[in-house]
Amino acid sequence: MKTPRAVCVGEGLVVLVAEPGPLENSETFHRTSGGAEANVARVLAQLGVDAAWISRVGDDGFGRYLVRQLADAGVDTSGVTIDDERPTGMYLKERGSGSGGGYDLAHGASAMTYFRAGSAASALSRNGIGEEASGLVSRADLIHFTGITVAISDSAADLTRALMDRSTTVGFDLNYRPALWKSREHAAADVLGEHVRGSNVVFMGADEASLVFGTSDPAELRALFPQPQHLVIKNDAHTVTAFEGTTRVDVPALKLEVVERIGAGDAFAGGYLTGLLLGRSAVESVRFGHLCAAGALTGHGDIASVLPLDVLLQLAELSDEQWATLDYAATSTRCSEVPQ
């Protein structure tokens, strides 16, 4: 079986993580990387998919750092364009210490402040991705992007529309960010709905679907959007409903001690898409997603460290009873103790 090829298109961001507690008290910041599509590409690469990332970064240290981080993770970055006029986007992550102070967040909670207006990635466009990136797109088995890319600029949305016109399987994660639609909130439902209808594999949270489309009910969302072959809806009850054509499956998430929720949705998408590329069933693909999301939920930062593919394959095939009692922490510990 040939190695599947996936291309993720969207903004990468440098992340500056503050010390726990009120932001004004943080004297040092830890640098890491983020960005929805970049996170998905890293999960795909960890699972043996030939993954590439197409984006634009500034001709600056942060841009070079992002490209190096993705390349070191096994992601093809040959489709990244260096922009000598615009900076690399970034965001600041504030973390709570639970002290109870007026400006402190709860323990384990986090808040993000974005600095992405006018970023290099906002200049993504239909005609501006370069020859290398065009070649990656033409060879891909899967193209994936999110509603963030659609929202960062009109030219980026033109690019995603062009990608949907291709015969390649297209994955789309709704990733509704109200702040990115602030000046054109009235257009969000139409533009995002257009991308849902034009994609083959669609992810959305029930809460964000309610905000954008007026309902969180999976059956109503499927009736509203019959076009995607695969429609995957996550809800607050920690169950994922996945439609494959007219067939519906409901797959519970694993019981976990959650450390941080940042990046879990991207990890889920990476896991589910890997299952799909490998020809796994709907239930198994959702379990791939849950298992990869667990790698993000049980660690700090945007970037999930996922279980090896052979372990995911075994766990995805468990009976419903075995799945319901699976101890992810113990399984993860056992895998980390096995010599590589």
C-alpha positions in Angstrom: 0.0 0.0 0.0 1.5 3.3 -1.0 2.0 6.0 1.7 -0.9 8.4 1.6 -0.1 12.1 0.8 -1.7 14.9 2.6 -1.3 18.7 2.3 -2.4 21.1 5.1 -2.8 24.7 4.1 -3.0 27.5 6.6 -1.3 29.9 9.0 1.4 28.8 11.4 2.0 30.8 14.6 4.8 31.3 17.1 3.4 30.9 20.6 4.8 32.7 23.6 3.7 30.9 26.8 3.6 32.9 30.0 4.4 31.6 33.5 1.2 30.5 35.4 -0.5 33.4 37.0 -1.5 36.9 36.0 0.2 37.9 32.7 1.7 41.1 34.2 3.7 39.0 36.7 5.3 36.8 34.0 9.0 37.6 33.6 9.8 34.8 31.2 8.0 33.2 28.2 8.4 29.8 26.7 8.5 29.7 22.9 6.7 27.0 21.0 4.7 26.8 17.8 1.0 26.4 16.8 -1.5 27.0 14.1 -4.4 24.6 13.3 -3.2 23.2 10.0 0.4 23.0 11.1 -0.7 21.0 14.1 -2.7 18.6 11.9 0.3 18.1 9.6 2.5 17.2 12.6 0.0 14.5 13.7 -0.3 13.1 10.2 3.5 12.9 10.0 3.8 11.1 13.3 1.4 8.5 12.0 3.4 7.8 8.8 1.4 10.0 6.4 3.5 11.9 3.8 2.4 15.3 5.2 3.2 18.7 3.8 2.4 22.2 5.0 1.7 25.1 2.7 1.8 28.6 4.2 3.6 31.9 4.2 5.9 33.1 7.0 7.8 36.3 7.4 11.5 36.7 6.6 12.3 36.8 10.3 13.5 34.6 13.1 10.0 33.4 14.1 9.3 32.4 10.5 12.6 30.4 10.3 11.7 28.8 13.7 8.3 27.7 12.5 9.7 26.1 9.3 12.4 24.4 11.2 9.9 23.0 13.8 7.7 21.5 11.1 10.6 20.1 9.1 12.1 18.5 12.2 8.8 16.9 12.8 8.9 15.2 9.4 6.6 17.6 7.6 7.5 18.7 4.0 7.9 22.5 4.1 9.0 23.0 0.5 5.6 24.7 -0.2 6.2 27.5 2.4 6.7 30.9 0.9 9.0 33.5 2.6 7.4 36.9 2.7 9.9 39.8 3.0 7.2 42.4 3.6 4.9 40.9 6.3 5.8 39.4 9.7 5.1 35.9 11.0 2.0 35.7 13.1 2.1 34.9 16.8 0.0 34.6 19.9 0.5 34.9 23.6 -0.8 32.2 25.9 -1.7 33.2 29.5 -2.0 30.3 32.0 -3.9 30.3 35.2 -2.4 29.3 38.5 -5.7 29.2 40.5 -4.5 31.7 43.1 -7.9 33.4 43.2 -6.4 36.8 42.4 -8.5 39.2 40.3 -6.4 38.8 37.1 -5.5 35.1 37.6 -7.2 32.4 35.6 -8.4 29.1 37.2 -5.7 26.4 37.5 -5.3 24.7 34.1 -7.2 27.4 32.3 -5.6 29.4 29.5 -6.4 32.5 27.4 -4.8 33.5 24.1 -4.1 37.0 22.7 -3.4 36.9 18.9 -1.1 39.2 16.9 -1.9 38.1 13.4 -3.3 41.1 11.6 -1.3 41.7 8.5 0.7 38.6 8.9 2.5 36.8 6.1 -0.1 34.1 6.1 -2.9 36.6 5.6 -1.4 37.1 2.1 -2.1 33.5 1.1 -3.8 33.6 -2.3 -5.0 31.5 -5.2 -2.1 32.6 -7.4 0.6 33.2 -4.8 1.4 29.8 -3.4 4.4 29.0 -5.7 5.4 26.2 -8.0 6.5 23.8 -5.2 3.2 24.2 -3.4 1.2 23.7 -6.6 3.1 20.5 -7.2 2.3 19.2 -3.6 -1.4 20.0 -4.2 -1.5 18.2 -7.5 0.0 15.0 -6.0 -2.0 15.0 -2.7 -4.6 12.4 -1.7 -6.0 14.8 0.8 -6.0 18.6 1.2 -6.9 20.0 4.6 -7.6 23.5 5.9 -9.8 25.2 8.5 -12.2 28.0 8.9 -9.4 30.1 10.3 -7.7 30.1 6.9 -11.0 31.0 5.3 -11.4 33.9 7.8 -7.9 35.5 7.8 -8.3 37.3 4.5 -10.4 37.4 1.3 -7.4 36.2 -0.7 -7.0 33.2 1.6 -10.7 32.4 1.1 -10.2 32.6 -2.6 -7.4 30.0 -2.3 -9.5 27.6 -0.3 -12.3 27.9 -2.8 -9.9 27.0 -5.6 -8.7 24.0 -3.5 -12.3 22.8 -3.2 -12.6 22.8 -7.0 -10.0 20.1 -7.3 -10.9 16.4 -7.5 -8.8 15.6 -4.5 -10.5 14.7 -1.2 -10.8 17.9 0.8 -11.0 18.1 4.6 -12.4 21.1 6.4 -12.5 21.9 10.1 -15.1 24.7 10.9 -12.9 26.2 13.6 -15.1 29.2 14.0 -13.2 32.1 15.6 -15.7 35.0 16.2 -12.8 37.6 16.5 -11.8 36.9 12.9 -15.3 37.6 11.7 -15.9 40.7 13.9 -16.2 43.2 11.0 -18.3 40.8 8.8 -20.1 38.6 11.3 -23.2 38.5 9.0 -21.1 36.7 6.3 -19.7 33.9 8.5 -22.6 31.5 8.1 -22.7 31.9 4.3 -18.9 31.7 3.7 -18.4 28.8 6.2 -21.5 27.0 4.9 -20.1 27.2 1.4 -16.9 25.5 2.5 -18.8 22.8 4.5 -20.8 22.0 1.4 -17.8 22.0 -0.9 -15.7 19.6 1.2 -15.6 15.9 1.5 -14.7 15.5 5.2 -16.0 18.1 7.6 -15.3 18.5 11.4 -17.3 20.8 13.6 -18.0 21.3 17.3 -21.7 21.2 18.3 -21.2 24.5 20.2 -19.6 26.4 17.2 -22.2 24.9 14.8 -24.9 26.3 17.0 -23.3 29.8 16.9 -22.8 29.7 13.1 -25.7 27.6 11.8 -28.3 27.9 14.6 -28.3 24.2 15.7 -26.1 21.8 17.5 -28.2 18.7 16.8 -26.3 16.2 14.7 -29.4 15.0 12.7 -30.3 18.6 11.9 -26.8 19.5 10.9 -26.7 16.4 8.6 -30.0 17.5 7.0 -28.6 21.0 6.6 -25.4 19.7 5.1 -26.0 16.4 3.2 -23.1 17.1 0.8 -19.9 16.0 2.7 -19.5 12.3 2.5 -18.0 12.4 6.0 -19.5 14.8 8.6 -18.0 14.7 12.1 -19.6 16.5 15.0 -18.1 16.8 18.5 -20.2 17.6 21.5 -19.9 18.6 25.2 -21.0 15.1 26.2 -17.6 13.9 24.9 -19.2 11.8 22.2 -18.5 12.2 18.5 -21.2 11.7 16.0 -19.9 10.7 12.5 -21.9 10.4 9.4 -20.6 8.5 6.5 -23.1 9.0 3.8 -26.4 8.2 5.5 -24.9 5.9 8.1 -24.5 7.4 11.6 -22.1 6.2 14.4 -21.8 7.7 17.9 -18.4 7.0 19.5 -17.7 8.0 23.1 -14.4 9.7 24.0 -11.9 8.2 26.5 -12.0 9.0 30.2 -9.0 11.2 30.9 -7.4 13.5 33.4 -7.4 16.6 31.2 -4.3 18.8 31.5 -5.0 21.3 28.7 -7.5 21.5 25.9 -5.5 23.5 23.4 -4.7 21.6 20.2 -7.1 18.7 20.9 -9.4 19.4 18.0 -6.4 19.5 15.6 -5.1 16.3 17.0 -8.5 14.7 16.6 -8.7 15.8 12.9 -5.2 14.4 12.3 -6.1 11.1 13.8 -9.5 10.8 12.0 -8.0 11.8 8.6 -5.2 9.1 9.1 -7.9 6.5 9.7 -9.7 7.6 6.6 -6.6 7.6 4.5 -5.8 4.0 5.7 -9.3 2.9 4.7 -10.5 2.2 8.3 -14.2 2.1 9.2 -16.1 5.2 10.5 -15.9 3.9 14.1 -12.2 3.1 13.9 -11.5 6.5 12.3 -13.3 8.3 15.1 -11.3 6.2 17.6 -8.1 7.2 15.9 -9.3 10.8 16.4 -10.1 10.3 20.1 -6.8 8.6 20.8 -4.8 11.4 19.1 -6.9 14.1 20.9 -6.0 12.3 24.2 -2.3 13.0 23.4 -3.1 16.7 23.3 -5.5 16.7 26.3 -3.0 15.0 28.6 0.0 17.3 27.8 0.9 21.0 27.6 1.0 22.9 24.4 -0.7 22.8 21.0 1.3 19.9 19.7 0.1 16.4 20.5 2.4 13.5 21.0 0.4 10.5 19.7 0.7 6.8 20.2 2.5 4.8 17.5 0.4 3.8 14.6 0.5 0.0 15.3 -0.9 0.7 18.8 -3.7 2.9 17.4 -4.6 0.2 15.0 -4.9 -2.3 17.8 -6.9 0.0 20.1 -9.3 1.1 17.3 -10.3 -2.5 16.8 -11.3 -3.1 20.5 -14.8 -4.2 21.3 -17.2 -1.5 22.6 -16.9 -2.9 26.1 -13.1 -2.9 25.9 -13.1 0.7 24.5 -15.3 1.9 27.3 -12.9 0.8 30.0 -9.6 1.6 28.2 -7.0 3.3 30.4 -5.3 5.7 28.1 -2.8 6.9 30.7 -1.6 3.4 31.4 -1.4 2.6 27.7 0.5 5.7 27.0 3.0 5.0 29.8 3.6 1.4 28.6 4.3 2.7 25.1 6.8 5.3 26.4 8.6 2.6 28.3 9.1 0.4 25.2 12.6 1.0 23.7 12.4 2.7 20.3 
